[in-house]
Structures are given as C-alpha cells and as structure tokens.
C-alpha cells in the first residue's frame, strides 16, 4: 500500500508544473528531501500572505482619478439664471404699507448700527400683509421680468452671431424663496449650443435693474444689481450659495470652463447618488438635498411652510402661517444649516455632475463716449423722457453681461476602480506563478490528485469497516 502511494505521488510530481514537488521526489538523500519540502512549505506560506493582501486591497474598493481634456465640435450651453437683488418693489405695495415702511425707517434713522439689521429686515417683510396671501401676491410684489428685460430693444439679448433670446420665449420663471426672489433661467431645456470659440458665439444681454423702485431692506444685503447662477440647465438655482453678484454700470465678461465629474456609487468612497428625494424641481444635487432637509426641519418645528415651498409641493394650509410662524420658519432654516445640524441631512455627491467655473472681469459701461447713444435708446425703449435719463440713472440701473466658452472642450474627471475582477485574477495568477510556479492547469491537477487520493483513502477505510468475519457453524449432534 505504501509503495502504491509513493508511486502515485511520484507520477504526480513528474507531470505537475508546481515548483519543488519534483525535486522532493528526485532527491535521493533524506536531508535533501526535507530541505526541498521545507522550502516549498515556506513559499506556500508566503503565497498565502500575498494572496491575503491581494484580497484585502480588492475589498477596500480604492479608486484612482483620470483627468482628460475632451474636444467637441459644439458645447451645450449652461442654464443661466438671472436673479434680481431687488426682491420687492415699492410700487407693488399699497399706500398704507409704504407709509408704514417710511415710518419705521424714520424711527430708526441714525441708529441702524445699533440694531440687528437682519431682524429688522424680517420684521419689515412681515409687515406686508400681501406676503402671506400666497405666491401670486408675492409674484406681483417681486421684481419681475417686465422691468428686468428690456422689451423695446432688439439688441437687448443675443446668442451667437444672430440669434435673439428675448423674454419670455427663451426664459423660464423660477421661484426660489422670499429672501432670494424669483429667478429667470435662460436655456431651461438645454437647446442652445455654442458652436464657436470666443465672446461672439456666447450670450450677450442688457438688463434694467430699476433701483428707483427698490423697497429698502427687503432681502439679504447684497447691494444693487443681479445674482447670476451658471449651472447645468436641468438643476435648480440657489443664488444665495451659487450666485455671482453683477453690479450696474458695468460690462461683465464671464469666461466659462466646463468640468464633468463621473463618480462611483457605493461601496466606493464617494458613495454618490444619481437620484434623491427633493422638494425643489430638477435633478438631484447635494444643494437641493440640503435645502429640502432644512425646509423639512423648519416645517416640523413651526407647523408649516411659506408660499414659495407650497408653490413647489402643491400643499395648501388654511389659514396661512401668521407672522410669528413665518418668522419661526425662516429662522429654523438658518438653524438647520448650522454644521452640527447640516451633517444629519446625509446628502451625497452626484454620480454625474457638470460644473461651470467662471472667470469674471468688469469694465465701466457704457463708456463715456457711448453714453449719449445709450441714453437715447434706453429712453425710447422704456418710454422715459430725456430729463429722467441722466448719466447717473444709466450707471445706476443698466448693466451688460457677456457669457461664453473660451474653447470648445471640457475636462472630464472620472473615478476608476483600482481593482477590477480582471486585475484580481491577474494578480492571483502572478503571485501563484512567482512563489510556486502554479497555473490554473497545475492547480486543477493538484485538485484532481487530491480528489483521487482522498477517494482511495476513503475506499480503504470503508473496506476495513465492512469486513465480515465468518465463523464456522456449530456442529449439531443428533439425539438418539
């Protein structure tokens, strides 16, 4: 039996590619066999350690970053949201309300630094009863497109070389909040593409901000002009966090660089999301997720939401929030944004994200030499007399913006898995080949050998167990 086992092992050692096995059989001396066997066992131990490290690295889900510049023949233009910093118009209020505003500011005249400006601003907003009647009342009081976009000027808005982009055909009204107002988004459907490089192939627009109709302290103290949000056309604008401030009396030139991120979902470190639950329309973004979280936190604490949120959700509350509840709702949203509260929102990054990085430059506009010409066309477009259209009026109320891509290319930043199934198999094969010279065939040979060896051992054990000892039958003697 021992001879047959030795012969079987010797035959296996002759045909296998495993390093060291044949040496054990070929060596004649006892110490030689022990040395080769010890060396083989040591290499097998090293192989086990290396395979453990390979599997550990594979399960860690590490990534690496690939950056590449991708040229295109045309670039999809971003969505451009224009959000006036003048949130409420004095002309929209009744005479008692405007008289009340004047009385409040007369009372605090000279003492503005002694009071909390934000609280005064909220208190003044709440004094207007129309703000609690619903979104349509707010829309009537808010800075609207009729004053922002100059309808009487054919050259007020242009895209590319000769495509007009006048309101309302190319724009979409986007309510945001009482403190951020109503924005007007250009290219809301992503139908505009820039086909050439440089400023002439982008968007150029002249806006009228109408500072003379501004209600004092009606929103955040962000000065005169507009907030400009440049982002993907299918996302919701949040000018408070993403807005670029553009002042009147200036030509603002914005060169845009596009960057595309492609991230990997769970179990990779980014744990990105493609979809999520959000109150505000548009595709999922971390900002939409956080704002939704803040609103729900405030709603739970105060018992309701304002007219803007009700406009998005379609919910109705009768009666509407009173002044105390509204103030609670606004303050609780600010409280929800505190770092220790905001981290509870659990808002992941986007798996596919488009970002637009602006480079902003400005110059005086109109230039002194062009000012008389612009005074004439502005007066004609707005129906104002020449005495009203002074130099100061132009510089305080008009602005020009030019937005464009400087090149028809974008940078793509992709997360790639450091370990794939192919790399795992390749590394396992490499480690096995280095340490013991094994391949899939040699492993298969070893498995077959061990299978038949175990089968023969089991067969012998079963034979020993089932041996039946036959005893001679007892002799029967007949009784006479």
C-alpha positions as CSV (number, residue, x, y, z in Angstrom):
1,X,0.0,0.0,0.0
2,X,2.8,2.4,0.9
3,X,4.5,1.6,-2.4
4,X,1.4,2.4,-4.3
5,X,1.1,5.8,-2.6
6,X,4.7,6.6,-3.3
7,X,4.2,5.7,-7.0
8,X,1.1,7.9,-7.2
9,X,2.9,10.9,-5.7
10,X,5.9,10.3,-7.9
11,X,3.7,10.2,-11.1
12,X,2.0,13.5,-10.0
13,X,5.4,15.1,-9.2
14,X,6.7,14.2,-12.7
15,X,3.9,15.8,-14.6
16,X,3.0,18.8,-12.5
17,X,4.4,22.3,-13.0
18,X,4.5,23.1,-9.3
19,X,8.0,24.1,-8.3
20,X,9.8,21.9,-5.8
21,X,7.4,18.9,-5.9
22,X,9.6,17.1,-8.5
23,X,12.7,18.0,-6.5
24,X,11.4,16.3,-3.4
25,X,10.9,13.0,-5.4
26,X,14.1,13.2,-7.4
27,X,16.4,13.9,-4.4
28,X,17.9,10.7,-3.1
29,X,19.1,11.9,0.4
30,X,16.8,12.3,3.3
31,X,18.1,15.8,4.2
32,X,17.7,16.9,0.6
33,X,14.0,15.8,0.6
34,X,13.5,17.7,3.9
35,X,15.2,20.8,2.6
36,X,13.1,20.9,-0.6
37,X,9.9,20.2,1.3
38,X,10.6,23.0,3.8
39,X,11.4,25.4,1.0
40,X,8.1,24.5,-0.7
41,X,6.1,25.0,2.5
42,X,7.8,28.3,3.1
43,X,6.9,29.6,-0.4
44,X,3.3,28.4,0.1
45,X,3.1,30.4,3.3
46,X,4.4,33.5,1.5
47,X,1.9,32.9,-1.2
48,X,-0.9,32.8,1.4
49,X,0.2,36.1,2.9
50,X,0.4,37.8,-0.5
51,X,-3.0,36.4,-1.6
52,X,-4.5,37.8,1.7
53,X,-3.0,41.2,0.8
54,X,-4.4,41.0,-2.7
55,X,-7.9,40.2,-1.5
56,X,-7.7,42.9,1.2
57,X,-6.8,45.5,-1.4
58,X,-9.7,44.3,-3.6
59,X,-12.2,44.5,-0.8
60,X,-11.1,48.1,0.1
61,X,-12.7,49.5,-3.1
62,X,-9.9,52.0,-3.7
63,X,-10.1,54.3,-6.7
64,X,-7.8,56.4,-8.8
65,X,-8.6,59.6,-10.7
66,X,-8.4,60.0,-14.5
67,X,-8.4,63.5,-16.0
68,X,-8.7,64.1,-19.7
69,X,-9.5,67.0,-22.0
70,X,-12.3,66.2,-24.4
71,X,-12.6,68.4,-27.5
72,X,-16.0,68.8,-29.1
73,X,-17.5,70.5,-32.2
74,X,-20.2,72.2,-30.2
75,X,-20.8,72.8,-26.5
76,X,-24.1,72.6,-24.8
77,X,-24.7,76.0,-23.1
78,X,-25.4,76.0,-19.4
79,X,-28.6,77.3,-17.8
80,X,-28.1,80.9,-16.8
81,X,-30.4,82.2,-14.0
82,X,-30.8,85.9,-13.6
83,X,-32.0,86.8,-10.0
84,X,-32.5,90.5,-9.1
85,X,-31.1,91.5,-5.8
86,X,-34.1,93.9,-5.5
87,X,-36.6,91.5,-4.1
88,X,-39.6,93.7,-3.5
89,X,-40.9,96.7,-5.5
90,X,-42.3,99.7,-3.6
91,X,-44.8,100.3,-6.4
92,X,-46.4,96.9,-5.7
93,X,-47.5,97.9,-2.2
94,X,-50.5,99.9,-1.1
95,X,-50.0,103.4,0.2
96,X,-50.6,102.4,3.9
97,X,-47.8,99.8,3.6
98,X,-45.3,102.2,2.0
99,X,-46.2,104.8,4.6
100,X,-45.5,102.3,7.3
101,X,-42.1,101.4,5.8
102,X,-41.2,105.1,5.8
103,X,-42.3,105.5,9.4
104,X,-40.2,102.5,10.5
105,X,-37.0,103.7,8.9
106,X,-37.6,107.3,10.1
107,X,-37.9,105.9,13.6
108,X,-34.5,104.1,13.3
109,X,-32.8,106.8,11.3
110,X,-29.2,107.2,12.5
111,X,-29.5,104.1,14.7
112,X,-29.0,101.4,12.0
113,X,-25.8,100.2,13.6
114,X,-27.4,99.8,17.0
115,X,-30.0,97.2,15.8
116,X,-29.8,93.8,14.2
117,X,-30.2,94.6,10.5
118,X,-31.4,91.0,9.6
119,X,-34.1,91.0,12.3
120,X,-35.2,94.5,11.1
121,X,-35.4,93.2,7.6
122,X,-37.5,90.2,8.6
123,X,-39.8,92.4,10.7
124,X,-40.3,94.7,7.7
125,X,-41.1,91.9,5.4
126,X,-43.7,90.5,7.7
127,X,-45.4,93.9,8.0
128,X,-46.7,93.5,4.4
129,X,-49.9,91.5,4.6
130,X,-49.8,90.7,0.9
131,X,-46.7,88.4,1.6
132,X,-48.9,86.0,3.5
133,X,-51.7,85.7,0.9
134,X,-49.9,83.3,-1.4
135,X,-47.4,83.1,-4.2
136,X,-49.4,85.1,-6.7
137,X,-49.4,88.1,-4.3
138,X,-45.6,87.7,-3.8
139,X,-45.1,87.5,-7.6
140,X,-46.9,90.8,-8.0
141,X,-44.7,92.5,-5.4
142,X,-41.4,90.9,-6.5
143,X,-39.0,92.4,-9.1
144,X,-40.4,91.0,-12.3
145,X,-39.3,90.3,-15.8
146,X,-41.2,93.3,-17.2
147,X,-38.7,95.6,-15.6
148,X,-35.6,93.4,-15.8
149,X,-35.7,92.6,-19.5
150,X,-35.9,95.5,-21.9
151,X,-38.7,94.5,-24.3
152,X,-38.3,97.5,-26.6
153,X,-34.6,96.9,-27.5
154,X,-34.0,94.4,-30.3
155,X,-30.3,94.1,-29.3
156,X,-31.0,93.6,-25.6
157,X,-30.4,89.8,-25.7
158,X,-28.4,87.9,-28.3
159,X,-27.0,84.4,-28.5
160,X,-24.3,83.5,-31.0
161,X,-23.9,85.7,-34.1
162,X,-27.6,86.5,-34.8
163,X,-30.0,84.5,-32.6
164,X,-32.3,86.7,-30.4
165,X,-33.0,85.5,-26.9
166,X,-35.8,87.7,-25.7
167,X,-38.1,87.1,-22.7
168,X,-40.3,85.2,-22.3
169,X,-39.7,82.8,-25.2
170,X,-36.1,81.8,-24.2
171,X,-36.6,82.0,-20.4
172,X,-38.4,80.2,-17.6
173,X,-39.6,81.8,-14.4
174,X,-38.1,80.0,-11.3
175,X,-39.3,81.0,-7.9
176,X,-36.7,80.3,-5.2
177,X,-37.6,81.8,-1.8
178,X,-38.9,85.1,-0.3
179,X,-35.3,86.2,0.5
180,X,-33.9,85.1,-2.8
181,X,-36.8,86.2,-5.0
182,X,-37.7,84.9,-8.5
183,X,-35.0,84.0,-11.0
184,X,-35.3,83.8,-14.7
185,X,-33.5,81.0,-16.4
186,X,-32.1,81.1,-19.9
187,X,-31.8,77.8,-21.8
188,X,-34.0,75.8,-19.4
189,X,-34.3,72.9,-21.8
190,X,-30.7,72.8,-22.9
191,X,-31.4,73.6,-26.6
192,X,-28.7,76.2,-27.0
193,X,-25.2,75.1,-28.1
194,X,-22.1,77.3,-28.6
195,X,-20.6,76.4,-32.0
196,X,-17.5,78.6,-32.0
197,X,-14.8,79.8,-29.6
198,X,-14.9,83.3,-28.1
199,X,-17.3,86.0,-26.9
200,X,-19.2,86.4,-30.2
201,X,-20.5,82.9,-30.0
202,X,-21.9,83.1,-26.4
203,X,-24.7,85.1,-24.8
204,X,-24.9,88.9,-24.5
205,X,-27.6,90.6,-22.6
206,X,-28.5,94.1,-21.3
207,X,-30.7,94.3,-18.2
208,X,-32.5,97.1,-16.3
209,X,-32.5,96.7,-12.5
210,X,-34.7,99.7,-11.7
211,X,-33.1,100.8,-8.4
212,X,-35.6,103.6,-8.0
213,X,-38.3,101.1,-7.3
214,X,-36.4,99.3,-4.6
215,X,-38.0,98.5,-1.2
216,X,-35.4,99.1,1.5
217,X,-34.1,96.1,3.5
218,X,-36.4,93.7,1.6
219,X,-33.9,90.8,1.4
220,X,-30.3,90.0,2.1
221,X,-28.0,93.0,2.0
222,X,-26.3,92.1,-1.3
223,X,-26.2,95.5,-3.0
224,X,-27.6,96.6,-6.3
225,X,-27.7,94.5,-9.4
226,X,-28.4,90.9,-10.0
227,X,-27.2,87.5,-8.8
228,X,-26.1,85.3,-11.7
229,X,-26.2,81.5,-11.4
230,X,-24.3,79.4,-14.1
231,X,-25.1,75.7,-13.8
232,X,-26.5,72.7,-15.7
233,X,-29.8,73.5,-17.4
234,X,-31.7,70.8,-15.5
235,X,-30.7,71.8,-12.0
236,X,-32.4,74.2,-9.6
237,X,-30.7,77.6,-9.0
238,X,-29.8,78.6,-5.4
239,X,-28.5,82.2,-5.8
240,X,-27.7,82.5,-2.1
241,X,-25.0,79.9,-2.3
242,X,-24.1,79.8,-6.0
243,X,-24.8,83.4,-7.3
244,X,-22.3,85.7,-8.8
245,X,-23.0,89.4,-8.0
246,X,-23.1,91.6,-11.0
247,X,-23.3,95.4,-10.5
248,X,-25.0,98.0,-12.7
249,X,-22.9,100.5,-14.7
250,X,-20.5,97.7,-15.8
251,X,-19.8,95.4,-18.7
252,X,-19.3,92.0,-17.0
253,X,-17.4,89.5,-19.1
254,X,-17.6,85.8,-17.9
255,X,-15.4,83.2,-19.4
256,X,-16.8,79.7,-18.5
257,X,-14.8,76.5,-18.2
258,X,-16.8,73.3,-18.1
259,X,-15.8,70.3,-15.9
260,X,-17.6,66.9,-15.8
261,X,-17.3,64.6,-12.8
262,X,-18.1,60.9,-13.0
263,X,-18.1,59.3,-9.6
264,X,-18.6,55.7,-8.4
265,X,-21.5,54.7,-6.1
266,X,-21.4,52.6,-3.0
267,X,-19.3,50.7,-2.0
268,X,-16.7,53.1,-3.4
269,X,-15.5,56.0,-1.2
270,X,-17.6,58.7,-2.9
271,X,-20.9,56.8,-2.3
272,X,-22.5,59.1,-4.9
273,X,-26.2,59.2,-5.8
274,X,-28.0,59.7,-9.1
275,X,-31.4,60.3,-7.6
276,X,-32.8,61.6,-4.4
277,X,-35.8,63.0,-2.7
278,X,-36.1,66.8,-3.1
279,X,-38.8,69.5,-2.8
280,X,-37.2,71.7,-5.4
281,X,-37.6,70.7,-9.1
282,X,-34.7,69.5,-11.2
283,X,-32.3,66.6,-11.0
284,X,-30.7,65.6,-7.7
285,X,-27.9,67.8,-6.4
286,X,-26.4,67.9,-2.9
287,X,-27.6,71.6,-2.6
288,X,-31.2,70.5,-3.4
289,X,-31.0,67.8,-0.9
290,X,-29.7,70.1,1.9
291,X,-32.3,72.8,1.2
292,X,-35.0,70.2,1.3
293,X,-33.7,68.9,4.6
294,X,-33.6,72.5,6.0
295,X,-37.2,73.1,4.9
296,X,-38.5,69.9,6.5
297,X,-36.6,70.7,9.7
298,X,-38.3,74.1,9.9
299,X,-41.7,72.8,8.9
300,X,-41.6,70.2,11.7
301,X,-40.6,72.8,14.2
302,X,-43.0,75.5,13.1
303,X,-46.0,73.7,11.7
304,X,-46.0,74.8,8.1
305,X,-44.1,76.4,5.1
306,X,-44.3,79.7,3.3
307,X,-45.9,80.4,-0.1
308,X,-42.7,79.5,-2.1
309,X,-42.4,76.0,-0.7
310,X,-46.2,75.5,-1.2
311,X,-45.8,76.5,-4.8
312,X,-43.3,73.6,-5.3
313,X,-45.1,70.9,-3.3
314,X,-48.7,71.9,-4.1
315,X,-49.7,71.7,-0.5
316,X,-52.2,74.2,1.0
317,X,-52.5,75.4,4.5
318,X,-55.7,77.2,5.6
319,X,-55.3,79.5,7.4
320,X,-51.8,80.5,6.1
321,X,-48.9,80.9,8.5
322,X,-49.1,84.0,10.7
323,X,-46.2,86.4,11.3
324,X,-44.9,84.5,14.3
325,X,-45.0,81.2,12.4
326,X,-43.3,82.7,9.3
327,X,-40.5,84.1,11.4
328,X,-40.1,80.7,13.0
329,X,-40.0,79.1,9.6
330,X,-37.2,81.4,8.3
331,X,-35.1,81.3,11.5
332,X,-35.3,77.5,11.8
333,X,-34.0,77.0,8.3
334,X,-30.9,79.1,9.3
335,X,-30.6,76.9,12.4
336,X,-30.8,73.8,10.3
337,X,-27.8,74.9,8.3
338,X,-25.6,75.0,11.3
339,X,-22.8,72.4,10.9
340,X,-23.9,70.0,13.6
341,X,-27.4,70.0,12.2
342,X,-26.5,70.1,8.5
343,X,-24.4,66.9,8.8
344,X,-27.6,65.0,9.7
345,X,-29.0,65.6,6.3
346,X,-26.8,62.9,4.7
347,X,-26.6,64.4,1.2
348,X,-24.2,62.5,-1.0
349,X,-22.4,63.8,-4.1
350,X,-23.8,63.4,-7.6
351,X,-22.6,60.5,-9.7
352,X,-22.7,62.6,-12.8
353,X,-22.1,66.3,-12.2
354,X,-21.4,69.2,-14.6
355,X,-19.8,72.3,-13.1
356,X,-19.0,75.6,-14.7
357,X,-16.1,77.6,-13.4
358,X,-16.4,81.3,-14.2
359,X,-13.6,83.8,-14.7
360,X,-15.1,87.3,-14.2
361,X,-13.8,90.6,-15.4
362,X,-15.6,94.0,-15.5
363,X,-15.2,97.5,-17.0
364,X,-17.2,100.7,-16.9
365,X,-20.2,100.5,-19.2
366,X,-21.4,102.4,-21.1
367,X,-18.2,104.2,-21.9
368,X,-18.3,108.0,-21.7
369,X,-18.1,108.3,-25.4
370,X,-21.0,105.8,-26.0
371,X,-23.2,107.2,-23.2
372,X,-25.2,109.7,-25.2
373,X,-26.2,107.0,-27.7
374,X,-27.3,104.6,-25.0
375,X,-29.3,107.3,-23.2
376,X,-31.3,107.8,-26.3
377,X,-32.1,104.1,-27.0
378,X,-32.8,103.4,-23.3
379,X,-35.2,106.4,-23.1
380,X,-37.0,105.2,-26.2
381,X,-37.2,101.6,-25.0
382,X,-38.6,102.4,-21.6
383,X,-40.7,105.4,-22.6
384,X,-38.9,107.8,-20.4
385,X,-38.1,111.5,-21.1
386,X,-34.6,112.8,-21.5
387,X,-34.6,114.7,-18.3
388,X,-35.1,111.4,-16.4
389,X,-32.4,109.5,-18.4
390,X,-29.4,111.2,-16.8
391,X,-25.9,109.9,-16.7
392,X,-26.3,108.7,-13.1
393,X,-29.6,107.0,-13.9
394,X,-27.9,104.9,-16.7
395,X,-25.0,103.9,-14.5
396,X,-27.3,103.0,-11.5
397,X,-29.8,100.9,-13.5
398,X,-28.3,99.3,-16.5
399,X,-25.8,96.5,-16.9
400,X,-24.4,94.3,-19.7
401,X,-23.2,90.7,-19.4
402,X,-21.4,88.5,-21.9
403,X,-21.1,84.8,-21.1
404,X,-19.2,82.3,-23.3
405,X,-16.8,79.3,-23.5
406,X,-13.3,80.3,-24.5
407,X,-12.7,76.9,-26.1
408,X,-14.9,74.0,-27.3
409,X,-13.5,71.4,-24.9
410,X,-14.2,70.3,-21.4
411,X,-12.3,68.5,-18.7
412,X,-13.7,65.1,-17.6
413,X,-12.7,63.8,-14.1
414,X,-13.5,60.1,-13.7
415,X,-13.2,57.9,-10.7
416,X,-12.0,54.5,-11.8
417,X,-11.9,51.4,-9.6
418,X,-8.3,50.5,-8.6
419,X,-9.2,46.8,-8.5
420,X,-11.4,45.0,-11.0
421,X,-12.2,41.3,-11.4
422,X,-9.7,41.1,-14.2
423,X,-6.9,42.6,-12.2
424,X,-7.8,40.4,-9.2
425,X,-7.5,37.2,-11.3
426,X,-4.3,38.6,-12.9
427,X,-2.7,39.3,-9.5
428,X,-3.7,36.0,-8.1
429,X,-2.1,34.2,-11.1
430,X,1.0,36.4,-10.8
431,X,1.6,35.6,-7.2
432,X,1.0,31.9,-7.7
433,X,3.4,31.9,-10.6
434,X,6.2,33.7,-8.7
435,X,6.1,31.7,-5.5
436,X,5.3,28.1,-6.5
437,X,5.1,28.2,-10.3
438,X,1.4,27.4,-10.3
439,X,-1.1,28.0,-13.1
440,X,-4.8,27.1,-13.4
441,X,-3.8,23.8,-15.0
442,X,-1.4,22.9,-12.2
443,X,-4.0,23.8,-9.6
444,X,-6.5,21.7,-11.4
445,X,-4.0,18.8,-11.5
446,X,-3.5,19.2,-7.7
447,X,-7.2,19.2,-7.1
448,X,-7.6,16.0,-9.2
449,X,-4.7,14.3,-7.5
450,X,-6.0,15.2,-4.0
451,X,-9.5,14.1,-5.0
452,X,-8.4,10.6,-6.1
453,X,-6.0,10.3,-3.2
454,X,-8.9,11.1,-0.8
455,X,-11.1,8.7,-2.7
456,X,-8.7,5.9,-2.4
457,X,-8.2,6.5,1.3
458,X,-12.0,6.5,1.8
459,X,-12.3,3.3,-0.1
460,X,-9.7,1.6,2.0
461,X,-11.4,2.9,5.2
462,X,-14.7,1.6,4.0
463,X,-13.3,-1.9,3.2
464,X,-11.8,-2.1,6.7
465,X,-15.1,-1.1,8.3
466,X,-17.2,-3.6,6.2
467,X,-15.0,-6.7,6.7
468,X,-17.4,-9.6,7.8
469,X,-15.8,-12.3,9.9
470,X,-17.4,-15.7,9.0
471,X,-17.4,-18.1,11.9
472,X,-18.0,-21.9,11.4
473,X,-21.5,-23.0,12.2
474,X,-21.9,-25.1,15.4
475,X,-22.0,-28.9,15.0
476,X,-25.3,-30.4,15.6
477,X,-25.5,-33.8,17.2
478,X,-28.5,-35.9,16.8
479,X,-30.1,-37.2,20.0
480,X,-30.9,-40.8,19.9
